[in-house]
Amino acid sequence: MSDPKINSLLDEANRLFLKHKFTEAIRYYDQILFENPSHLSSLNNKGYALSKLKDFENALKCYDAALEVFPNDLSVMINKISSLRKTKKFQESLEICNQILEKNPKYNIVLYHKERILFSMEKYDESVKCCNKILEDYPKNEDVLFDKSCSLVMNSNIEESLQILELAINQNSKFRTKATQLKCFEKLIDNAKFQELISN
């Protein structure tokens, strides 16, 4: 049975969270967790608020506490993947991705995390495969197109990388600037096609 007091605290916490008042929101989540230490939404949302404050270690403690009680909660697992990725714990985050994808092979949010983790691990071929799976359903996903272009250039597949980069830029011109800022495209600085793409 739901507790009106906890529901009220949760509403206020979530309202503050949506206003990006993460520290204030955490105080309300803590009040709920004092009453009910295994309250799933509060553990998950507190973790997410902490991750927004870049306190990834404490965010992970919240996710782990939630997963002890609710071991298969997808929302918590995905938030944990994100925090692990941001703390460069790539192998652990990859294992959780694979655990989810074993049951849900087309879970695009998880595939998106996985392709970025694989890129960070310098597994560019595998990263491209994940990008391709997402692009089967969302062929115009600009972020995934750009990520695929980055992996291709790191694998010295220059021609295809530039074709994909052009598609990403056609979706959103911000990638023109982004391509000039990323180290992976430095090797193309003298490439005429690359110069054409970033200067249009």
C-alpha positions in Angstrom: 0.0 0.0 0.0 1.4 3.4 -0.9 2.3 5.8 1.8 0.9 9.4 1.3 3.9 10.9 3.2 6.4 9.2 1.0 4.4 10.0 -2.2 4.4 13.7 -1.2 8.2 13.7 -0.5 8.8 11.9 -3.8 6.7 14.4 -5.8 8.7 17.3 -4.3 12.0 15.6 -4.9 11.1 14.9 -8.5 9.9 18.5 -9.0 13.2 19.8 -7.7 15.1 17.3 -9.9 13.3 18.5 -13.0 14.3 22.0 -12.1 17.9 20.8 -12.0 18.0 21.5 -8.3 19.8 18.2 -7.7 21.3 18.9 -4.2 17.9 19.9 -2.9 16.2 16.9 -4.5 18.7 14.5 -2.9 17.6 15.8 0.6 14.1 14.7 -0.1 15.2 11.3 -1.5 17.2 10.9 1.7 14.2 11.6 3.8 12.3 8.8 2.0 15.3 6.4 2.3 15.5 7.1 6.0 11.9 5.8 6.2 12.3 3.1 3.6 16.0 2.2 2.7 15.0 0.1 -0.3 12.7 2.5 -1.9 13.4 1.9 -5.6 12.5 5.2 -7.2 14.4 7.2 -4.5 17.5 5.1 -4.8 17.5 5.3 -8.6 16.6 9.0 -8.7 19.1 9.9 -6.0 21.8 8.0 -8.0 20.8 9.9 -11.1 20.9 13.3 -9.3 24.3 12.4 -7.9 25.5 11.5 -11.4 24.3 14.9 -12.6 26.5 16.4 -9.9 29.3 14.3 -11.3 29.5 12.3 -8.0 29.6 9.0 -9.9 31.0 6.9 -7.0 28.1 7.7 -4.7 25.7 7.4 -7.6 27.0 3.8 -8.1 26.4 3.1 -4.4 22.7 4.0 -4.9 22.4 1.9 -8.0 24.0 -1.1 -6.2 21.7 -0.7 -3.2 18.7 -0.7 -5.6 20.0 -3.7 -7.5 20.5 -5.7 -4.3 16.7 -5.6 -3.8 15.6 -5.3 -7.5 18.4 -7.1 -9.4 16.8 -6.9 -12.9 15.5 -3.3 -12.9 16.4 -2.0 -16.3 16.3 1.6 -15.5 18.7 1.2 -12.6 21.0 -1.1 -14.7 21.1 1.5 -17.5 21.9 4.3 -15.1 24.7 2.2 -13.6 26.1 1.6 -17.1 26.2 5.3 -17.7 28.0 6.1 -14.4 30.5 3.2 -14.9 31.2 4.5 -18.4 31.9 8.0 -17.1 34.3 6.6 -14.5 36.1 4.6 -17.2 35.1 1.2 -15.7 34.5 0.0 -19.2 34.7 -3.8 -18.7 32.1 -3.8 -15.9 29.8 -1.5 -17.9 30.2 -3.7 -21.0 29.2 -6.8 -19.0 26.0 -5.2 -17.8 25.2 -4.1 -21.4 25.7 -7.7 -22.6 23.6 -9.0 -19.8 20.7 -6.8 -20.9 21.2 -7.4 -24.6 21.2 -11.1 -24.2 17.4 -10.9 -23.4 16.7 -7.6 -25.3 19.1 -7.6 -28.4 17.4 -4.6 -29.9 17.5 -2.4 -26.8 18.8 0.7 -28.5 19.6 2.8 -25.4 21.9 -0.1 -24.2 23.4 -0.5 -27.7 24.2 3.2 -27.7 26.1 2.9 -24.4 27.8 -0.2 -25.7 29.0 1.4 -28.9 30.5 4.2 -26.9 32.1 1.9 -24.4 33.6 -0.2 -27.2 35.0 3.0 -28.9 36.7 3.9 -25.6 38.1 0.4 -25.4 39.5 0.9 -28.9 37.3 -1.9 -30.2 36.3 0.0 -33.3 34.9 -2.9 -35.5 32.6 -4.0 -32.6 31.5 -0.4 -32.0 30.6 0.0 -35.7 28.5 -3.2 -35.5 26.5 -1.8 -32.5 26.0 1.5 -34.5 24.7 -0.5 -37.4 22.1 -2.3 -35.2 20.8 1.0 -34.0 20.8 2.5 -37.5 18.6 -0.4 -38.8 15.8 1.1 -36.7 16.9 4.7 -36.7 18.8 5.3 -40.0 19.0 9.1 -39.4 20.1 9.0 -35.8 22.7 11.8 -36.0 24.6 10.9 -32.8 25.0 7.3 -33.9 26.0 8.3 -37.4 28.7 10.6 -36.0 30.0 7.9 -33.6 30.1 5.4 -36.5 32.1 7.9 -38.5 34.6 8.3 -35.6 35.1 4.5 -35.3 35.5 4.1 -39.0 38.2 6.8 -39.1 40.0 5.2 -36.2 40.1 2.0 -38.3 41.5 4.0 -41.3 38.3 3.4 -43.3 38.5 7.0 -44.5 36.1 7.0 -47.4 33.2 5.4 -45.6 33.9 7.5 -42.5 33.5 10.7 -44.6 30.3 9.4 -46.2 28.8 8.8 -42.8 30.1 12.1 -41.4 28.4 13.9 -44.2 25.1 12.1 -43.3 25.5 13.2 -39.7 26.3 16.8 -40.7 23.2 16.8 -43.0 21.1 15.9 -39.9 22.7 18.4 -37.6 25.3 21.1 -38.5 26.8 20.9 -35.0 28.8 17.9 -36.1 30.7 20.1 -38.5 32.2 21.9 -35.5 32.5 18.7 -33.4 34.5 17.0 -36.1 37.1 19.8 -35.9 37.4 19.4 -32.1 37.9 15.6 -31.9 41.3 14.0 -32.0 40.1 11.1 -34.1 39.7 13.4 -37.1 43.1 15.0 -36.8 44.5 12.6 -39.4 42.1 14.0 -42.0 43.2 17.6 -41.6 44.7 17.6 -45.1 41.9 15.6 -46.7 40.1 17.7 -49.3 36.7 16.0 -48.7 37.0 16.5 -44.9 37.9 20.2 -45.4 34.9 20.6 -47.7 32.6 19.0 -45.1 33.8 21.2 -42.2 33.9 24.4 -44.1 30.4 24.4 -45.8 
